[in-house]
Amino acid sequence: MSKRSWYDLMWVVFVILLLTACNEKKEPMLDQPVELKVMHWNEDSFYSEYGDMISAKYPNLTFKVLPVQGIFGDKLAEFVEKEKPDLIMLNTAREIGLLKEKGQLAELDPYISKDKFDLDTINPRILDMLREEGEGKLYTLSPTFQGEGLYYNKDLFDKHGVPYPTDQMTWEEVLELAARIPKGTKENPLYGLDMNNTQPSFFFTMNLGQTEGLQFIDLDERKITLDTEGWRHIWELGIKSLKEGILAPAFSPSNKVQAYDAPSANKFINGQAAMTLQGSYFISELKRAASNAKNPQKVNWGLVTEPVSSKDRNSGRGIYIYGMYGVNSASPYKEAAWEVIKYINGDEWTRIRSRNESQLMSRTAYNKEVDGRSLEPFWKLKYSKGLIDFTKYPPNFNIDELAGVEIQQILDGNKTVEQALNDLQVSAQRALDSADKLAAENKK
């Protein structure tokens, strides 16, 4: 082939490639006006949390906010199909698998790789959680999270000569420590542990059991699995803490003062409980109580990790992510949507938003100490799934009341733990079978 023919051939190839590129539908770049449809609780909260900062960074980006209050599970997938948002907000990590199965979420790993987006400073526990729900792949990211930890009142422990709790204690060790706190009087009670005032005794035993990796239902076989040696030990542990006054009683609805409305109603804040298991948001409650003009209640508190399993002291379940974002796989503006996710999960947004102490930053280096107290216990442990997936339960299945009745029978001395669990095994299985049957009929 002559030199001239070679150049002619190369020119033809170039023109073909150019025409092909021009004919392809191109996504708008951020230097051009783009309107993204974005899911959020409501318009005001979106702009307060994200929109104002994004708009300042990318003036050509505008948003149409799609409110999603009360939209969860299957309703979320239906909403995405109908409204076609570019940015999908998920309420829980469980919903990642649901939308992934329906092909509604774009995988983020290719974008992360292409842009060399830094994941190294995002807490591994958060990434592990998101990847597990995505079967090894990332479909969402979240700039913030809530952690769970065991708060303790240093002054109460010092007063009674009891050593402080430490990181990575099991529930059995926590309750043994709580038992060393004197019980107080009827007029001025004192408890070793408070489970945030509102947690009924059944949920307390469930919390203990789940930490040890126990499940009360086999969702594949549709069988209740409470009548086991593991659950008997857990119930005996929980019942003992209730009988002996180690655990503060659950908040009574008959009380006119709601625990979440008045810090003074919280037994830990008012000095009636030595320890409490709470989320990271509780720090704001402690500050609010301390700054109350009429009745300041200042707690000299410390923080350690949530209780862990005796089988694995390095892992925990107490991490929660709300409002994570993914890209709709059907969006015509996937690149623009990714730019938004990249920005709100990057260093600039995190550095500015880290001044808000009500949330923990996924890039944990930006989480500041609170009055000299490290917040590392909220993210120190590795991720352990272990949560019960309530989305797979039939809608009319409710074990709470059944279990509450059996626990009360034990507390009243009418049944042993073994008898109560045997009876609950039967009644709960009957309730599950009935709920499954009703759910099947409703699908017809």
C-alpha positions as CSV (number, residue, x, y, z in Angstrom):
1,M,0.0,0.0,0.0
2,S,1.3,3.4,-1.0
3,K,1.9,6.1,1.6
4,R,-0.9,8.2,0.1
5,S,-3.4,5.3,0.3
6,W,-2.4,4.7,3.9
7,Y,-3.2,8.3,4.8
8,D,-6.5,8.2,2.9
9,L,-7.5,5.0,4.8
10,M,-6.6,6.6,8.2
11,W,-8.7,9.7,7.3
12,V,-11.8,7.6,6.5
13,V,-11.5,5.7,9.8
14,F,-11.2,9.0,11.7
15,V,-14.3,10.4,10.0
16,I,-16.3,7.2,10.7
17,L,-15.3,7.3,14.4
18,L,-16.2,11.0,14.6
19,L,-19.6,10.6,13.0
20,T,-20.3,7.6,15.3
21,A,-19.5,9.6,18.3
22,C,-21.7,12.5,17.2
23,N,-24.6,10.2,16.7
24,E,-24.4,8.6,20.2
25,K,-26.6,10.1,22.9
26,K,-24.1,12.0,25.1
27,E,-24.7,12.7,28.8
28,P,-24.6,16.4,29.6
29,M,-21.5,17.5,31.4
30,L,-21.6,19.6,34.6
31,D,-20.6,22.7,32.7
32,Q,-24.0,22.5,31.1
33,P,-27.4,22.9,32.8
34,V,-28.7,19.6,34.1
35,E,-31.7,18.8,36.3
36,L,-31.5,15.7,38.4
37,K,-34.5,14.0,40.0
38,V,-33.4,13.1,43.5
39,M,-35.2,11.2,46.3
40,H,-35.1,12.6,49.8
41,W,-37.4,13.0,52.8
42,N,-38.5,16.4,51.6
43,E,-37.2,19.4,49.7
44,D,-36.2,21.5,52.6
45,S,-34.2,18.7,54.3
46,F,-32.4,17.9,51.0
47,Y,-31.3,21.4,50.4
48,S,-30.3,21.9,54.0
49,E,-28.2,18.7,54.0
50,Y,-26.9,18.5,50.5
51,G,-28.5,20.7,47.9
52,D,-27.2,24.2,48.9
53,M,-23.6,23.0,49.0
54,I,-23.9,21.0,45.7
55,S,-25.5,24.0,44.0
56,A,-22.6,26.3,45.2
57,K,-20.1,23.7,43.9
58,Y,-22.0,23.0,40.6
59,P,-24.1,26.1,39.6
60,N,-25.4,24.3,36.5
61,L,-27.0,21.5,38.5
62,T,-30.6,21.9,39.6
63,F,-32.7,19.3,41.4
64,K,-36.3,18.1,41.4
65,V,-36.8,16.6,44.8
66,L,-39.1,13.5,45.1
67,P,-40.3,13.2,48.7
68,V,-40.1,9.6,50.0
69,Q,-41.6,9.7,53.5
70,G,-42.8,6.2,54.5
71,I,-41.5,4.5,51.3
72,F,-39.7,1.3,52.2
73,G,-39.0,-2.2,50.8
74,D,-41.1,-3.2,47.8
75,K,-42.8,0.2,47.7
76,L,-39.3,1.7,47.1
77,A,-38.8,-0.4,44.0
78,E,-42.2,0.6,42.7
79,F,-41.5,4.2,43.4
80,V,-38.2,4.0,41.5
81,E,-39.9,2.3,38.5
82,K,-42.7,4.9,38.4
83,E,-40.9,8.2,39.2
84,K,-37.5,7.4,37.6
85,P,-35.2,9.3,39.9
86,D,-31.6,9.8,38.8
87,L,-30.4,9.6,42.4
88,I,-32.0,6.9,44.5
89,M,-32.0,7.3,48.2
90,L,-32.2,4.0,50.2
91,N,-33.3,4.0,53.9
92,T,-31.5,0.8,54.9
93,A,-28.6,-1.3,53.6
94,R,-31.2,-4.2,53.2
95,E,-32.8,-2.3,50.3
96,I,-29.5,-2.5,48.3
97,G,-30.1,-6.2,47.5
98,L,-33.8,-5.6,46.7
99,L,-33.1,-2.9,44.1
100,K,-30.0,-4.7,42.8
101,E,-32.1,-7.8,42.1
102,K,-34.5,-5.6,40.0
103,G,-31.6,-4.1,38.1
104,Q,-32.4,-0.6,39.3
105,L,-29.0,0.3,40.8
106,A,-25.9,1.1,38.8
107,E,-22.6,-0.4,40.1
108,L,-20.4,2.3,41.5
109,D,-17.1,0.5,41.3
110,P,-16.4,1.4,37.6
111,Y,-16.9,5.1,38.4
112,I,-14.7,4.8,41.5
113,S,-12.0,3.2,39.5
114,K,-12.2,5.6,36.6
115,D,-12.0,8.7,38.8
116,K,-9.6,7.1,41.3
117,F,-12.0,8.1,44.0
118,D,-10.4,7.6,47.4
119,L,-12.1,5.0,49.6
120,D,-9.1,4.5,51.9
121,T,-10.3,7.0,54.6
122,I,-13.8,5.7,54.7
123,N,-14.3,3.4,57.6
124,P,-13.9,-0.2,56.4
125,R,-16.9,-1.3,58.6
126,I,-19.2,0.9,56.5
127,L,-17.8,-0.3,53.2
128,D,-18.0,-3.9,54.3
129,M,-21.6,-3.5,55.2
130,L,-22.5,-1.9,51.8
131,R,-20.5,-4.5,49.9
132,E,-22.0,-7.4,51.7
133,E,-25.5,-6.2,50.7
134,G,-24.2,-5.7,47.2
135,E,-22.7,-9.2,47.0
136,G,-19.1,-7.8,46.9
137,K,-19.9,-4.7,44.8
138,L,-20.6,-1.1,45.8
139,Y,-24.0,0.2,44.7
140,T,-24.4,3.0,47.2
141,L,-22.3,5.3,49.4
142,S,-23.2,7.3,52.5
143,P,-21.2,10.2,53.9
144,T,-22.7,9.7,57.4
145,F,-23.7,6.9,59.8
146,Q,-24.9,6.3,63.3
147,G,-23.0,4.1,65.7
148,E,-24.0,2.4,68.9
149,G,-22.0,2.3,72.1
150,L,-22.2,1.7,75.8
151,Y,-22.3,4.9,77.8
152,Y,-21.4,4.9,81.4
153,N,-21.6,7.4,84.3
154,K,-18.1,7.8,85.7
155,D,-19.2,9.4,88.9
156,L,-21.5,6.5,89.8
157,F,-18.8,3.9,89.2
158,D,-16.3,6.0,91.2
159,K,-18.8,6.5,94.1
160,H,-19.5,2.8,94.5
161,G,-15.9,1.6,93.8
162,V,-16.8,-0.4,90.7
163,P,-14.4,-0.5,87.7
164,Y,-15.4,1.1,84.5
165,P,-16.6,-1.0,81.6
166,T,-14.1,-1.6,78.8
167,D,-14.2,-2.1,75.1
168,Q,-15.4,-5.4,73.6
169,M,-17.2,-6.8,76.7
170,T,-19.8,-9.5,76.2
171,W,-23.4,-9.0,77.4
172,E,-22.8,-11.4,80.3
173,E,-19.8,-9.4,81.4
174,V,-21.8,-6.1,81.1
175,L,-24.6,-7.5,83.2
176,E,-22.2,-8.9,85.8
177,L,-20.7,-5.4,86.0
178,A,-24.1,-3.8,86.2
179,A,-25.0,-6.1,89.1
180,R,-22.2,-4.5,91.2
181,I,-24.0,-1.2,91.2
182,P,-26.2,-0.9,94.4
183,K,-29.9,-1.0,93.8
184,G,-30.9,2.2,95.6
185,T,-34.3,2.7,97.2
186,K,-37.9,2.6,96.1
187,E,-38.0,6.4,96.2
188,N,-34.6,6.8,94.6
189,P,-33.9,3.7,92.5
190,L,-30.6,3.0,90.9
191,Y,-30.0,0.5,88.1
192,G,-26.9,-0.9,86.6
193,L,-28.2,-0.7,83.0
194,D,-30.9,1.2,81.1
195,M,-31.9,0.2,77.6
196,N,-33.0,3.7,76.6
197,N,-36.2,3.6,78.7
198,T,-38.5,2.3,75.9
199,Q,-37.2,-1.2,75.1
200,P,-39.6,-4.0,76.3
201,S,-38.0,-7.0,78.0
202,F,-38.5,-9.2,74.9
203,F,-36.4,-6.8,72.7
204,F,-33.8,-6.9,75.4
205,T,-33.5,-10.6,75.2
206,M,-33.6,-10.4,71.4
207,N,-30.7,-8.0,71.5
208,L,-28.7,-10.4,73.7
209,G,-29.5,-13.3,71.4
210,Q,-28.7,-11.6,68.2
211,T,-25.3,-10.4,69.5
212,E,-24.5,-14.1,70.1
213,G,-25.6,-14.9,66.5
214,L,-28.9,-16.5,67.5
215,Q,-32.0,-16.3,65.2
216,F,-35.5,-17.0,66.5
217,I,-36.8,-17.9,63.0
218,D,-35.5,-19.9,60.1
219,L,-36.8,-17.9,57.2
220,D,-36.0,-20.6,54.6
221,E,-37.7,-23.4,56.5
222,R,-40.4,-21.1,58.0
223,K,-39.7,-22.6,61.4
224,I,-39.4,-20.9,64.8
225,T,-36.1,-21.7,66.5
226,L,-36.5,-20.4,70.1
227,D,-36.6,-23.8,71.9
228,T,-32.8,-24.2,72.0
229,E,-30.1,-24.3,74.6
230,G,-28.7,-21.0,73.3
231,W,-31.9,-19.2,73.7
232,R,-32.6,-20.7,77.1
233,H,-29.3,-19.3,78.4
234,I,-30.0,-15.9,76.9
235,W,-33.5,-15.8,78.5
236,E,-32.1,-16.9,81.9
237,L,-29.6,-14.1,81.7
238,G,-32.2,-11.5,80.7
239,I,-34.8,-12.6,83.2
240,K,-32.3,-12.6,86.0
241,S,-31.4,-9.0,85.2
242,L,-35.1,-8.0,85.3
243,K,-35.9,-9.9,88.5
244,E,-32.9,-8.6,90.4
245,G,-33.4,-4.9,89.3
246,I,-30.2,-4.8,87.4
247,L,-32.0,-3.7,84.2
248,A,-34.2,-0.6,84.4
249,P,-37.9,-1.3,83.7
250,A,-39.2,-0.3,80.3
251,F,-40.7,3.1,79.9
252,S,-44.4,3.1,80.7
253,P,-46.8,4.6,78.2
254,S,-49.0,5.6,81.1
255,N,-46.4,8.1,82.1
256,K,-47.3,11.5,80.7
257,V,-43.7,12.5,80.1
258,Q,-42.3,10.9,77.0
259,A,-38.7,9.8,77.3
260,Y,-37.7,11.3,73.9
261,D,-39.3,14.7,74.7
262,A,-37.8,15.2,78.2
263,P,-34.2,14.3,79.0
264,S,-35.1,14.3,82.7
265,A,-37.2,11.2,82.0
266,N,-34.1,9.3,80.8
267,K,-32.7,7.3,83.7
268,F,-29.1,7.6,82.6
269,I,-29.3,11.4,82.3
270,N,-31.0,11.8,85.6
271,G,-28.5,9.7,87.4
272,Q,-30.6,6.6,88.0
273,A,-28.7,4.2,85.7
274,A,-25.0,3.6,85.6
275,M,-24.9,2.5,82.0
276,T,-27.0,2.7,78.8
277,L,-26.8,1.3,75.3
278,Q,-27.5,4.2,72.9
279,G,-26.7,5.5,69.5
280,S,-24.2,8.3,68.7
281,Y,-27.1,10.7,68.5
282,F,-27.4,10.4,72.3
283,I,-24.5,12.8,72.7
284,S,-26.8,15.6,71.6
285,E,-29.3,14.6,74.3
286,L,-26.5,14.7,76.9
287,K,-25.5,18.2,75.8
288,R,-29.1,19.4,75.7
289,A,-29.7,18.1,79.2
290,A,-26.5,19.8,80.5
291,S,-27.5,23.1,79.0
292,N,-31.1,23.1,80.2
293,A,-31.5,26.5,81.8
294,K,-34.2,25.5,84.3
295,N,-32.8,22.1,85.3
296,P,-29.3,21.4,84.0
297,Q,-28.3,17.7,84.3
298,K,-24.7,17.2,83.5
299,V,-23.4,13.6,83.3
300,N,-19.7,12.8,83.6
301,W,-19.9,10.1,80.9
302,G,-17.5,7.7,79.2
303,L,-18.0,5.5,76.2
304,V,-16.9,2.0,75.2
305,T,-17.9,-0.3,72.3
306,E,-21.3,-2.0,72.2
307,P,-21.4,-5.5,73.8
308,V,-19.9,-8.2,71.6
309,S,-20.3,-11.9,71.0
310,S,-18.4,-14.3,73.2
311,K,-17.5,-16.1,69.9
312,D,-16.1,-13.0,68.2
313,R,-15.0,-10.0,70.3
314,N,-13.8,-8.0,67.3
315,S,-17.1,-7.6,65.5
316,G,-20.3,-5.7,66.2
317,R,-23.8,-5.1,64.7
318,G,-24.4,-1.5,66.0
319,I,-23.9,0.5,62.9
320,Y,-26.7,2.1,61.0
321,I,-26.8,4.0,57.7
322,Y,-29.8,6.0,56.7
323,G,-30.3,7.9,53.4
324,M,-27.5,6.4,51.3
325,Y,-27.4,7.3,47.6
326,G,-27.1,5.2,44.5
327,V,-27.4,5.9,40.7
328,N,-30.4,4.7,38.8
329,S,-29.2,2.3,36.2
330,A,-31.9,3.7,33.8
331,S,-30.9,7.3,34.3
332,P,-29.8,9.3,31.2
333,Y,-27.6,11.4,33.5
334,K,-25.6,8.7,35.3
335,E,-22.3,10.6,35.1
336,A,-23.9,13.7,36.6
337,A,-25.6,11.7,39.4
338,W,-22.2,10.0,40.2
339,E,-20.6,13.5,40.4
340,V,-23.1,14.3,43.1
341,I,-22.4,11.1,45.1
342,K,-18.7,11.6,44.7
343,Y,-18.9,15.2,46.0
344,I,-21.0,14.5,49.1
345,N,-18.8,11.5,50.0
346,G,-15.6,13.4,49.4
347,D,-13.3,15.4,51.7
348,E,-14.7,18.9,50.9
349,W,-18.3,18.1,51.9
350,T,-17.2,16.0,54.8
351,R,-14.8,18.7,56.2
352,I,-17.6,21.3,56.2
353,R,-20.4,19.0,57.5
354,S,-18.2,17.5,60.3
355,R,-19.0,20.5,62.4
356,N,-22.5,19.0,62.9
357,E,-22.1,16.7,65.9
358,S,-25.4,15.0,65.4
359,Q,-23.9,12.7,62.7
360,L,-20.8,10.7,62.4
361,M,-18.7,11.1,59.2
362,S,-18.0,7.9,57.2
363,R,-14.5,9.4,56.7
364,T,-13.9,8.9,60.4
365,A,-10.8,11.1,60.6
366,Y,-13.1,14.1,60.5
367,N,-15.0,12.9,63.7
368,K,-13.9,15.2,66.5
369,E,-13.5,14.3,70.1
370,V,-16.3,15.5,72.4
371,D,-15.0,17.3,75.4
372,G,-11.9,15.2,75.3
373,R,-13.7,11.9,74.7
374,S,-12.8,9.8,71.7
375,L,-15.7,8.6,69.6
376,E,-13.8,5.6,68.2
377,P,-15.9,3.0,70.0
378,F,-18.7,3.8,67.5
379,W,-16.7,2.4,64.6
380,K,-13.9,0.4,66.3
381,L,-15.4,-3.0,65.7
382,K,-15.5,-4.9,62.4
383,Y,-18.9,-5.3,60.6
384,S,-21.0,-8.3,61.6
385,K,-24.3,-8.7,59.8
386,G,-26.3,-10.7,62.3
387,L,-29.5,-8.6,62.1
388,I,-32.9,-10.1,61.6
389,D,-34.3,-9.2,58.2
390,F,-37.8,-8.1,59.2
391,T,-38.6,-7.4,55.5
392,K,-38.9,-11.1,54.9
393,Y,-41.5,-11.6,57.6
394,P,-45.2,-11.9,56.6
395,P,-47.0,-8.6,57.4
396,N,-49.3,-10.0,60.1
397,F,-46.6,-11.9,62.1
398,N,-46.0,-10.4,65.5
399,I,-44.1,-12.4,68.1
400,D,-43.6,-9.4,70.4
401,E,-46.9,-9.7,72.3
402,L,-46.6,-13.5,72.5
403,A,-43.1,-13.3,74.0
404,G,-44.1,-10.5,76.3
405,V,-46.8,-12.7,77.8
406,E,-44.4,-15.6,78.4
407,I,-41.8,-13.3,80.0
408,Q,-44.4,-11.9,82.4
409,Q,-45.4,-15.4,83.3
410,I,-41.8,-16.1,84.3
411,L,-41.5,-12.9,86.3
412,D,-44.8,-13.7,88.1
413,G,-43.4,-17.1,89.0
414,N,-46.0,-19.1,87.0
415,K,-43.5,-20.7,84.6
416,T,-39.9,-21.6,84.3
417,V,-37.8,-20.3,81.4
418,E,-37.9,-23.7,79.8
419,Q,-41.7,-24.0,80.0
420,A,-42.1,-20.4,78.7
421,L,-39.9,-21.1,75.7
422,N,-41.6,-24.4,74.9
423,D,-45.0,-22.6,74.9
424,L,-43.6,-19.7,72.9
425,Q,-42.2,-22.1,70.3
426,V,-45.7,-23.5,69.8
427,S,-47.7,-20.3,69.8
428,A,-45.1,-18.4,67.6
429,Q,-45.1,-21.3,65.1
430,R,-48.8,-21.2,65.0
431,A,-48.8,-17.4,64.4
432,L,-46.2,-17.7,61.7
433,D,-48.1,-20.5,59.8
434,S,-51.2,-18.4,60.0
435,A,-49.5,-15.2,58.8
436,D,-47.8,-17.1,55.9
437,K,-51.2,-18.6,54.9
438,L,-52.8,-15.2,54.9
439,A,-50.0,-13.6,52.9
440,A,-50.3,-16.4,50.3
441,E,-54.0,-15.8,50.0
442,N,-53.6,-12.1,49.6
443,K,-51.3,-12.7,46.6
444,K,-53.9,-14.6,44.7
